[in-house]
């Protein structure tokens, strides 16, 4: 049986299909050894194959646990990663500090070589120079090496020579394979991140492959999965592996419901992730960052904020209430877990407010309301407010943090929230979705089946996808021959990559796109590579920025190819267990305590309609319907929430 596995900061989720039925498993994550929780769930379900979403690469960067990495670059550019760009995160803050690169100062070596922007070799790379570089790296005690030579995207010969000379003594990443596009700083940063996480990712994936006895699928940041052996060629593609699973699932469900435009909202134990799906397609970006460091690969456009069920509530130096980004994680977790947690979290506030049941995971994980309430009483005492005000305060602060992240997603794409439903999932997403919808102006909320394991479902059903790119900076009107040469080369690479996975290239769909800009601009727009590419770019520029030009010349910056092989998708069967009969309990809303009906989601048949205030419980998540809202059960068991 193949199962999708999503390793989160608090829980590791599993979803599989056995004889047409959905089977799920949820176990606490083991941050120090993520493979332990993964293998425990695999054994519990009796799975023999997995599709895996992982945070190993991300955590290595965030926690600075990667390899001791050195940079080899063209002589004279050794400080490239230190200098970076002149932009500042906060324009008028003179005290702002940059995130230090993963390559420490003094760990850069200059190679005496030079390639022109056209790819012509101006100064060759000699054998003696390569020996000198190797000795310098040994003296630095480097474990991994990032090679980023000037204009290597136009001619990779010198980088390939260095790669052959340095392997296998070092783990090596070269920019002409990691990110063969222009912009030296972003290319060097991406290559350095790849080299930094490569040894750790290789060990993690290799150990899982050994434990499973075969290769497996891995979720990539750009969407889609690939064979674990291919991912080892460019492990930085896993930087947003976990959140990408949720977007994949949202895309599949949106197509099934014929909803072409929506915003996905994934709130788990550690973070909340937002992304937009427009016209039935996910949105991508090549300007993302990981902990403030540029990642120039084309990845799903996901905004993340440290706002999850385990986000800790605390007071800043001015006595104001803050929530996150610090998380209580899986251990010790929220105070309500009873594992020794001493700081109040969002989960504690939701439990005391009556939004959550007395146990999670179908009763297997009891929640200690007394411990949660004790922590929040202490917080209320520090704030000098009643208990209920402290509870509402924690919820309002974490929701305002998420609203800012959601607005960033919408603003980047020029989207109007009043036209987009909010698809909410994750263990905590359906609890807070309606309140976010009220503030942001979304017309309705959709809660999918298996909301607590929806990302794992997305990883399970995600299409196979291989991505390729090649930089090309020249006027569009003069680039027809060069574009065709790149298209042919990328197609040959994709067909070879698909064959490696044991699939015929005939079963793959190839999507060619190009990054374009008006000449003189410093940003690009990705549009399909068709005969009407000129008009498509001008039209998209107007939609996104409100203006365009009919005469301004266009410049092509990069050509991209995505090779996609669809995998079979199925949806859980909705089998209502009988006539739904609600319970009742007191729930704290913004206007005070309200007696609310409590429904069991498995008891609700298709077409069922009721009104709030209501709580809809299931084994792995809880959905909150505020007063003056109604909900109904749509096809595939999806819940639809709307203001009455």
C-alpha positions as CSV (number, residue, x, y, z in Angstrom):
1,X,0.0,0.0,0.0
2,X,1.2,3.5,-0.9
3,X,0.8,6.1,1.8
4,X,1.3,9.9,1.8
5,X,3.4,11.1,4.7
6,X,3.5,14.7,5.9
7,X,6.1,15.4,8.6
8,X,5.1,18.5,10.6
9,X,6.6,20.2,13.5
10,X,4.0,18.7,15.9
11,X,2.4,15.7,14.2
12,X,3.3,13.4,11.4
13,X,0.3,12.5,9.3
14,X,-0.3,9.4,7.1
15,X,-3.0,8.8,4.5
16,X,-3.5,5.8,2.3
17,X,-6.1,3.9,0.4
18,X,-6.8,0.3,1.2
19,X,-9.5,-1.6,-0.9
20,X,-11.0,1.7,-1.9
21,X,-11.3,3.0,1.7
22,X,-9.2,5.7,3.3
23,X,-6.9,4.8,6.2
24,X,-5.2,7.4,8.3
25,X,-2.7,7.6,11.1
26,X,-1.4,10.5,13.1
27,X,1.6,10.3,15.5
28,X,3.6,12.9,17.4
29,X,6.6,14.0,15.4
30,X,10.2,13.3,16.6
31,X,12.1,16.5,15.7
32,X,15.5,15.1,16.5
33,X,15.0,12.1,14.3
34,X,12.1,12.6,11.9
35,X,12.5,9.2,10.4
36,X,11.5,7.6,13.7
37,X,7.9,8.9,13.6
38,X,7.7,8.2,9.9
39,X,8.6,4.5,10.2
40,X,6.4,4.1,13.3
41,X,3.4,5.2,11.2
42,X,4.4,3.1,8.2
43,X,4.6,0.0,10.3
44,X,1.3,0.8,12.0
45,X,-0.5,1.0,8.6
46,X,1.4,-1.9,7.0
47,X,2.5,0.3,4.2
48,X,5.3,-0.8,1.8
49,X,5.7,2.4,-0.2
50,X,5.5,6.1,0.7
51,X,5.2,9.6,-0.9
52,X,7.0,11.8,1.6
53,X,6.8,15.5,2.4
54,X,9.6,16.6,4.7
55,X,10.9,19.6,6.6
56,X,14.4,18.2,6.9
57,X,15.9,20.8,4.5
58,X,13.9,23.7,6.0
59,X,14.8,22.8,9.6
60,X,18.5,22.5,8.8
61,X,18.5,26.1,7.5
62,X,16.3,27.5,10.2
63,X,18.2,25.8,13.0
64,X,21.6,26.2,11.3
65,X,22.3,22.4,11.5
66,X,23.6,22.0,7.9
67,X,27.1,21.0,6.8
68,X,30.2,23.1,7.1
69,X,30.0,24.7,3.7
70,X,32.5,26.6,1.5
71,X,32.0,28.7,-1.6
72,X,34.1,28.6,-4.7
73,X,33.5,31.5,-7.0
74,X,35.4,33.6,-9.6
75,X,38.4,35.4,-8.1
76,X,37.4,38.8,-6.9
77,X,33.8,37.8,-6.0
78,X,34.6,36.0,-2.7
79,X,32.4,38.4,-0.7
80,X,29.4,37.9,-2.9
81,X,27.2,36.3,-0.2
82,X,28.3,38.8,2.4
83,X,27.6,41.9,0.2
84,X,24.3,40.6,-1.2
85,X,21.9,43.3,-2.4
86,X,21.4,46.9,-1.2
87,X,17.7,46.4,-0.3
88,X,16.7,46.4,3.3
89,X,13.8,44.4,4.9
90,X,12.6,47.6,6.6
91,X,13.5,50.7,4.6
92,X,13.8,53.2,7.4
93,X,15.2,51.0,10.2
94,X,18.9,51.7,10.5
95,X,19.3,49.0,13.1
96,X,18.1,46.2,10.9
97,X,20.5,43.2,10.5
98,X,20.7,40.8,7.7
99,X,20.4,37.0,8.1
100,X,24.0,35.8,7.9
101,X,24.7,33.4,4.9
102,X,25.2,29.7,5.5
103,X,28.8,30.1,4.3
104,X,30.7,31.9,7.0
105,X,33.1,34.7,6.2
106,X,36.5,33.3,5.3
107,X,35.1,30.1,3.8
108,X,35.2,31.4,0.2
109,X,37.8,30.6,-2.4
110,X,38.4,32.5,-5.5
111,X,39.1,30.6,-8.7
112,X,41.4,32.2,-11.3
113,X,39.2,31.8,-14.3
114,X,36.8,34.0,-16.3
115,X,33.8,33.4,-18.6
116,X,32.1,36.2,-20.6
117,X,28.4,36.8,-20.4
118,X,28.1,35.2,-23.9
119,X,29.7,32.0,-22.6
120,X,33.1,32.6,-24.3
121,X,36.0,31.5,-22.1
122,X,38.3,34.5,-21.4
123,X,40.6,32.7,-18.9
124,X,40.8,28.9,-18.7
125,X,40.7,26.9,-15.4
126,X,44.0,25.0,-15.1
127,X,44.7,21.7,-13.4
128,X,47.1,23.4,-11.0
129,X,44.4,26.0,-10.1
130,X,42.0,23.2,-9.3
131,X,44.6,21.5,-7.1
132,X,45.2,24.8,-5.2
133,X,41.4,25.2,-4.6
134,X,41.1,21.6,-3.3
135,X,44.0,22.1,-0.8
136,X,42.4,25.4,0.4
137,X,39.1,23.6,1.0
138,X,40.8,20.8,2.9
139,X,42.5,23.4,5.1
140,X,39.1,25.0,5.8
141,X,37.7,21.6,7.0
142,X,34.9,22.0,4.5
143,X,32.3,19.2,4.3
144,X,30.3,20.5,1.4
145,X,31.2,22.9,-1.4
146,X,29.0,25.4,-3.4
147,X,30.5,26.3,-6.8
148,X,29.1,29.5,-8.4
149,X,31.4,30.9,-11.1
150,X,30.6,34.1,-13.0
151,X,28.3,33.5,-16.0
152,X,28.4,29.7,-15.5
153,X,24.7,29.6,-16.7
154,X,26.0,30.6,-20.1
155,X,28.9,28.1,-20.1
156,X,29.1,25.5,-17.3
157,X,32.4,23.9,-18.4
158,X,34.6,25.3,-15.5
159,X,32.0,24.4,-12.9
160,X,31.8,20.8,-14.3
161,X,35.6,20.6,-14.2
162,X,35.6,21.7,-10.5
163,X,32.8,19.2,-9.7
164,X,34.8,16.3,-11.1
165,X,38.0,17.4,-9.3
166,X,36.4,17.9,-5.9
167,X,34.1,14.8,-5.7
168,X,34.0,12.5,-3.9
169,X,36.2,14.2,-1.3
170,X,33.5,16.8,-0.8
171,X,29.8,17.0,-1.4
172,X,29.5,19.4,-4.3
173,X,26.7,21.6,-5.6
174,X,27.3,23.6,-8.8
175,X,25.1,26.6,-9.8
176,X,24.8,25.5,-13.5
177,X,22.9,22.5,-12.3
178,X,21.1,24.0,-9.2
179,X,20.0,27.3,-10.7
180,X,21.3,28.0,-14.3
181,X,20.0,31.6,-14.4
182,X,21.4,35.1,-14.1
183,X,21.6,37.3,-11.0
184,X,24.8,36.3,-9.3
185,X,23.8,36.8,-5.7
186,X,20.5,34.8,-5.9
187,X,22.3,32.1,-7.9
188,X,25.1,31.8,-5.3
189,X,22.7,31.9,-2.4
190,X,20.5,29.1,-3.8
191,X,23.6,27.0,-4.6
192,X,25.0,27.6,-1.1
193,X,21.7,26.5,0.5
194,X,21.7,23.4,-1.7
195,X,25.3,22.5,-0.6
196,X,24.4,23.3,3.0
197,X,21.5,20.9,3.3
198,X,22.8,18.2,0.9
199,X,24.6,15.9,3.3
200,X,21.8,16.0,5.8
201,X,19.1,15.3,3.2
202,X,21.2,12.6,1.6
203,X,21.5,10.8,5.0
204,X,17.8,11.2,5.8
205,X,16.5,10.0,2.4
206,X,19.1,7.2,2.2
207,X,18.2,5.9,5.7
208,X,14.5,5.8,4.8
209,X,15.3,4.1,1.5
210,X,17.2,1.5,3.4
211,X,14.5,1.0,6.0
212,X,11.8,0.7,3.3
213,X,13.9,-1.4,1.0
214,X,13.2,0.7,-2.1
215,X,13.2,4.3,-3.4
216,X,10.1,6.4,-2.7
217,X,8.4,9.6,-3.9
218,X,9.3,12.9,-2.3
219,X,7.2,16.1,-2.4
220,X,9.0,19.1,-4.0
221,X,8.7,22.8,-3.3
222,X,7.5,23.5,-6.9
223,X,4.6,21.0,-6.5
224,X,4.5,17.4,-7.5
225,X,6.6,14.5,-6.5
226,X,9.8,12.9,-7.8
227,X,11.8,9.8,-7.2
228,X,14.0,10.1,-4.1
229,X,17.1,9.3,-6.1
230,X,16.5,12.3,-8.4
231,X,15.8,14.7,-5.5
232,X,19.3,14.0,-4.3
233,X,20.6,15.8,-7.3
234,X,19.1,19.1,-6.0
235,X,17.9,18.7,-2.4
236,X,17.1,22.4,-2.0
237,X,14.0,21.6,-3.9
238,X,12.7,20.2,-0.6
239,X,12.8,23.6,1.2
240,X,9.0,23.9,1.1
241,X,8.2,20.2,0.7
242,X,5.6,20.0,3.5
243,X,3.4,23.0,2.7
244,X,3.4,22.0,-1.0
245,X,1.4,18.9,-0.2
246,X,-1.5,21.1,1.0
247,X,-1.5,23.1,-2.1
248,X,-1.5,19.9,-4.2
249,X,-4.5,18.6,-2.3
250,X,-6.3,22.0,-2.6
251,X,-5.8,21.9,-6.3
252,X,-7.2,18.4,-6.7
253,X,-10.3,19.2,-4.6
254,X,-10.9,22.5,-6.3
255,X,-11.0,20.7,-9.7
256,X,-13.4,18.1,-8.2
257,X,-15.7,20.9,-6.9
258,X,-15.3,23.0,-10.0
259,X,-13.9,25.8,-7.9
260,X,-11.2,27.4,-10.1
261,X,-10.1,30.2,-7.8
262,X,-9.5,29.9,-4.0
263,X,-7.0,30.6,-1.2
264,X,-5.7,27.6,0.7
265,X,-5.1,28.0,4.5
266,X,-3.1,25.3,6.3
267,X,-2.8,25.9,10.0
268,X,-1.0,23.1,11.9
269,X,0.8,22.9,15.2
270,X,3.7,25.2,14.3
271,X,2.8,27.4,11.4
272,X,0.1,28.7,9.1
273,X,0.6,28.5,5.3
274,X,-1.3,30.5,2.6
275,X,-1.4,30.1,-1.2
276,X,-3.6,31.1,-4.1
277,X,-5.0,28.9,-6.8
278,X,-6.1,31.0,-9.8
279,X,-7.9,29.7,-12.9
280,X,-7.4,26.1,-11.7
281,X,-3.6,26.5,-11.5
282,X,-1.3,27.0,-8.5
283,X,0.8,30.1,-8.3
284,X,4.5,30.0,-8.4
285,X,7.4,32.4,-7.6
286,X,11.1,32.5,-8.1
287,X,11.6,35.2,-5.4
288,X,11.1,33.2,-2.2
289,X,13.3,33.2,0.8
290,X,14.1,30.7,3.5
291,X,14.9,32.5,6.8
292,X,15.7,35.7,4.9
293,X,18.1,34.0,2.4
294,X,17.1,34.1,-1.3
295,X,15.9,30.9,-2.9
296,X,15.7,31.6,-6.6
297,X,14.1,28.3,-7.7
298,X,10.6,28.3,-9.0
299,X,8.5,27.2,-6.1
300,X,4.9,27.3,-5.1
301,X,4.0,30.8,-3.9
302,X,3.3,30.0,-0.2
303,X,3.4,32.6,2.6
304,X,4.1,31.1,6.0
305,X,3.8,32.6,9.4
306,X,4.7,31.2,12.8
307,X,1.1,30.8,13.9
308,X,-0.1,27.3,14.8
309,X,-1.9,25.5,17.6
310,X,1.4,25.2,19.5
311,X,2.3,28.9,19.1
312,X,3.3,30.3,22.5
313,X,1.6,33.4,24.0
314,X,4.0,35.8,25.7
315,X,4.4,39.5,26.7
316,X,6.9,41.8,25.0
317,X,9.0,44.4,26.8
318,X,6.1,46.8,26.7
319,X,3.7,44.4,28.3
320,X,1.8,43.8,25.0
321,X,0.5,40.3,24.2
322,X,2.3,38.5,21.4
323,X,1.7,35.0,20.0
324,X,4.4,33.0,18.2
325,X,6.5,32.5,16.2
326,X,8.0,30.3,19.0
327,X,6.1,27.0,19.2
328,X,5.8,24.4,21.9
329,X,6.2,21.8,19.2
330,X,5.4,18.1,19.8
331,X,7.4,18.0,23.1
332,X,6.5,19.4,25.5
333,X,3.6,20.8,23.4
334,X,0.7,22.9,24.7
335,X,0.1,22.8,28.5
336,X,-3.1,20.9,27.8
337,X,-1.1,17.9,26.5
338,X,0.1,17.3,30.0
339,X,3.7,16.6,28.9
340,X,5.3,19.3,31.0
341,X,4.5,22.4,29.0
342,X,4.7,25.6,31.0
343,X,3.7,28.2,28.5
344,X,0.1,28.9,27.2
345,X,-0.5,28.3,23.5
346,X,-3.2,28.8,20.9
347,X,-4.4,25.2,21.5
348,X,-4.8,26.0,25.3
349,X,-6.9,29.1,24.5
350,X,-9.1,27.2,22.0
351,X,-9.7,24.4,24.6
352,X,-10.6,26.8,27.4
353,X,-12.9,28.6,25.0
354,X,-14.8,25.4,24.3
355,X,-13.7,25.3,20.7
356,X,-12.0,22.0,21.1
357,X,-13.2,18.6,22.5
358,X,-11.7,17.1,25.6
359,X,-9.5,14.7,23.6
360,X,-7.7,14.5,20.2
361,X,-7.2,11.7,17.8
362,X,-10.5,10.1,18.5
363,X,-10.0,10.1,22.2
364,X,-6.5,8.6,22.1
365,X,-5.0,11.9,23.3
366,X,-6.8,13.5,26.2
367,X,-6.5,17.2,26.7
368,X,-6.1,18.7,30.3
369,X,-8.4,21.7,30.4
370,X,-7.3,22.3,34.0
371,X,-3.7,22.8,33.0
372,X,-4.6,25.0,30.1
373,X,-6.8,27.1,32.3
374,X,-4.2,27.5,35.0
375,X,-1.7,28.8,32.4
376,X,-4.1,31.2,30.9
377,X,-5.1,32.5,34.3
378,X,-1.5,33.3,35.0
379,X,-1.3,35.1,31.6
380,X,-4.5,37.0,32.4
381,X,-3.0,38.1,35.7
382,X,0.1,39.5,33.9
383,X,-2.2,41.3,31.5
384,X,-4.5,42.4,34.4
385,X,-7.6,41.2,32.5
386,X,-10.3,38.6,33.2
387,X,-9.6,35.0,32.0
388,X,-12.0,35.2,29.1
389,X,-10.3,38.4,27.8
390,X,-7.0,36.7,27.9
391,X,-8.4,33.7,25.9
392,X,-9.9,36.0,23.3
393,X,-6.7,38.1,23.2
394,X,-4.6,35.0,22.3
395,X,-7.0,34.1,19.5
396,X,-7.2,37.7,18.2
397,X,-3.5,38.1,18.1
398,X,-2.8,34.9,16.3
399,X,-5.6,35.6,13.8
400,X,-4.2,39.0,13.1
401,X,-0.8,37.5,12.4
402,X,-2.4,35.1,9.9
403,X,-4.5,37.9,8.3
404,X,-1.3,39.8,7.5
405,X,0.2,36.7,5.8
406,X,-3.0,36.1,3.9
407,X,-3.1,39.7,2.7
408,X,0.5,39.4,1.4
409,X,-0.5,36.4,-0.8
410,X,-3.5,38.3,-2.2
411,X,-1.6,41.6,-2.7
412,X,1.3,39.9,-4.6
413,X,-1.2,38.6,-7.2
414,X,-3.6,41.6,-7.2
415,X,-6.5,39.4,-6.0
416,X,-9.7,40.5,-4.4
417,X,-10.6,38.3,-1.3
418,X,-14.3,39.0,-1.9
419,X,-14.1,36.8,-4.9
420,X,-12.2,33.8,-3.4
421,X,-13.4,31.1,-1.0
422,X,-11.0,30.1,1.8
423,X,-10.1,26.4,1.8
424,X,-9.1,25.6,5.4
425,X,-7.3,22.5,6.6
426,X,-4.6,21.4,9.1
427,X,-5.4,20.5,12.6
428,X,-6.2,24.1,13.6
429,X,-7.2,25.6,10.3
430,X,-11.0,24.9,10.5
431,X,-11.1,26.3,14.1
432,X,-10.0,29.7,13.0
433,X,-11.0,29.9,9.3
434,X,-14.4,31.6,9.7
435,X,-13.0,34.3,11.9
436,X,-10.3,35.0,9.3
437,X,-12.9,35.0,6.6
438,X,-14.9,37.7,8.5
439,X,-11.9,40.0,8.8
440,X,-10.5,39.4,5.2
441,X,-13.8,39.5,3.4
442,X,-13.8,36.0,1.8
443,X,-17.4,35.0,0.9
444,X,-17.3,31.5,2.2
445,X,-15.1,28.8,3.9
446,X,-14.6,25.3,2.6
447,X,-13.4,22.5,4.9
448,X,-12.2,19.4,3.1
449,X,-12.4,15.8,4.1
450,X,-9.6,14.7,6.4
451,X,-8.6,18.3,7.2
452,X,-6.1,17.2,9.8
453,X,-4.3,15.1,7.2
454,X,-5.1,17.0,4.1
455,X,-1.5,17.7,3.2
456,X,-0.6,14.0,3.5
457,X,-3.5,13.3,1.1
458,X,-2.1,15.9,-1.3
459,X,1.3,14.2,-1.1
460,X,-0.3,10.8,-1.8
461,X,-2.2,12.0,-4.9
462,X,0.3,14.6,-6.2
463,X,1.3,14.3,-9.8
464,X,4.9,13.3,-10.7
465,X,6.7,16.5,-11.7
466,X,10.2,17.3,-12.9
467,X,11.3,21.0,-13.4
468,X,14.0,22.4,-15.6
469,X,15.2,25.9,-16.4
470,X,17.8,27.7,-18.4
471,X,18.7,31.4,-18.3
472,X,18.6,33.5,-21.4
473,X,18.8,37.3,-21.2
474,X,18.1,38.9,-24.6
475,X,15.3,40.8,-26.5
476,X,12.4,38.5,-27.2
477,X,12.2,39.6,-30.9
478,X,15.7,38.3,-31.5
479,X,15.7,35.1,-29.5
480,X,13.6,32.7,-31.5
481,X,16.6,30.4,-32.5
482,X,18.1,30.5,-29.0
483,X,14.8,29.7,-27.4
484,X,14.2,26.7,-29.7
485,X,17.7,25.3,-28.8
486,X,16.9,25.6,-25.1
487,X,13.5,24.0,-25.6
488,X,15.1,21.0,-27.4
489,X,17.8,20.6,-24.7
490,X,15.3,20.8,-21.8
491,X,12.9,18.3,-23.6
492,X,15.8,15.8,-23.9
493,X,16.7,16.3,-20.2
494,X,13.0,15.8,-19.1
495,X,12.5,12.6,-21.2
496,X,15.7,11.1,-19.7
497,X,14.5,12.1,-16.1
498,X,11.1,10.5,-16.7
499,X,12.7,7.2,-18.0
500,X,14.7,7.0,-14.8
501,X,11.4,6.7,-12.9
502,X,10.4,3.8,-15.1
503,X,7.8,5.8,-17.0
504,X,7.5,6.3,-20.7
505,X,7.9,9.9,-21.8
506,X,4.7,9.4,-23.9
507,X,2.8,9.5,-20.6
508,X,4.1,12.9,-19.6
509,X,2.8,16.3,-20.4
510,X,5.4,19.0,-21.1
511,X,4.6,22.6,-20.1
512,X,7.0,25.2,-21.5
513,X,7.0,28.8,-20.0
514,X,9.2,31.8,-20.2
515,X,10.1,34.6,-17.7
516,X,9.6,37.9,-19.5
517,X,9.9,41.6,-18.6
518,X,9.8,45.0,-20.3
519,X,13.4,46.0,-21.1
520,X,14.8,47.9,-18.2
521,X,12.6,46.3,-15.6
522,X,14.1,44.3,-12.7
523,X,11.3,41.8,-12.2
524,X,9.8,39.2,-14.5
525,X,6.4,37.5,-15.1
526,X,6.2,33.8,-16.1
527,X,3.8,33.1,-19.0
528,X,3.2,30.1,-21.2
529,X,5.6,29.7,-24.1
530,X,3.2,30.0,-27.1
531,X,3.0,31.8,-30.4
532,X,1.0,34.6,-28.6
533,X,3.5,35.0,-25.8
534,X,3.9,38.7,-26.4
535,X,0.2,39.4,-25.9
536,X,0.0,37.0,-23.0
537,X,2.7,38.9,-21.2
538,X,1.2,42.3,-21.8
539,X,-2.2,41.1,-20.6
540,X,-0.8,39.6,-17.4
541,X,1.2,42.7,-16.7
542,X,-1.9,44.8,-16.9
543,X,-3.9,42.4,-14.6
544,X,-1.1,42.2,-12.0
545,X,0.1,45.8,-12.0
546,X,-2.7,47.8,-13.5
547,X,-0.9,49.0,-16.6
548,X,1.0,47.8,-19.7
549,X,2.5,49.0,-22.9
550,X,1.7,48.0,-26.5
551,X,5.0,49.3,-27.8
552,X,7.7,48.8,-25.1
553,X,10.1,46.0,-26.2
554,X,10.0,42.8,-24.2
555,X,13.0,40.9,-22.9
556,X,13.2,37.1,-22.2
557,X,15.1,36.1,-19.1
558,X,14.6,32.3,-18.7
559,X,12.9,29.3,-20.3
560,X,11.3,26.8,-18.0
561,X,9.9,23.3,-18.5
562,X,7.7,21.2,-16.2
563,X,7.2,17.6,-17.1
564,X,4.1,16.2,-15.4
565,X,2.7,12.7,-15.1
566,X,-0.7,12.4,-13.5
567,X,-1.3,9.9,-10.8
568,X,-4.7,8.3,-10.0
569,X,-6.8,10.3,-7.5
570,X,-9.7,9.1,-5.5
571,X,-11.8,10.7,-2.7
572,X,-13.1,9.2,0.5
573,X,-16.6,7.8,0.4
574,X,-19.1,9.6,2.6
575,X,-21.1,7.2,4.7
576,X,-23.3,8.9,7.2
577,X,-23.7,6.6,10.3
578,X,-27.3,7.6,11.0
579,X,-29.6,10.4,12.0
580,X,-27.3,13.2,13.3
581,X,-28.0,14.2,16.9
582,X,-26.0,17.1,18.3
583,X,-24.7,17.5,21.8
584,X,-24.3,21.0,23.4
585,X,-21.7,23.0,25.2
586,X,-20.8,26.5,26.1
587,X,-18.4,28.2,23.6
588,X,-16.7,31.6,24.0
589,X,-17.2,33.9,20.9
590,X,-16.3,37.6,20.6
591,X,-19.7,38.6,22.0
592,X,-19.5,36.2,25.0
593,X,-20.4,32.6,25.9
594,X,-22.9,30.9,23.7
595,X,-24.6,27.6,24.0
596,X,-23.6,25.8,20.8
597,X,-24.6,22.6,19.1
598,X,-21.8,20.0,18.8
599,X,-22.0,17.7,15.7
600,X,-20.0,14.6,14.9
601,X,-18.9,15.1,11.3
602,X,-19.0,11.3,10.4
603,X,-22.8,11.5,11.2
604,X,-23.6,14.2,8.7
605,X,-25.1,13.1,5.4
606,X,-24.6,14.8,2.0
607,X,-26.8,17.9,1.7
608,X,-27.1,18.3,5.5
609,X,-27.7,22.0,6.5
610,X,-27.7,23.6,9.9
611,X,-26.8,27.0,11.5
612,X,-24.3,28.3,14.0
613,X,-23.1,28.7,16.6
614,X,-21.9,25.1,16.2
615,X,-18.9,22.9,16.6
616,X,-18.3,20.0,14.1
617,X,-15.9,17.4,15.5
618,X,-14.0,14.6,13.9
619,X,-11.0,12.5,14.9
620,X,-8.2,14.8,13.6
621,X,-9.7,18.3,13.5
622,X,-12.6,20.6,14.6
623,X,-14.6,23.1,12.6
624,X,-16.1,26.1,14.3
625,X,-19.3,27.8,12.8
626,X,-19.8,31.2,14.4
627,X,-23.2,32.7,15.3
628,X,-25.1,34.0,12.3
629,X,-23.3,31.5,10.0
630,X,-24.7,28.4,8.4
631,X,-23.0,25.3,7.1
632,X,-23.9,22.5,4.6
633,X,-22.3,19.2,3.5
634,X,-21.3,19.2,-0.2
635,X,-20.1,16.4,-2.4
636,X,-17.1,14.4,-1.2
637,X,-18.1,15.4,2.4
638,X,-16.8,19.0,2.1
639,X,-18.2,21.4,4.6
640,X,-19.3,24.8,3.2
641,X,-19.6,27.7,5.8
642,X,-21.2,31.0,4.9
643,X,-22.5,34.0,6.8
644,X,-26.3,33.7,7.1
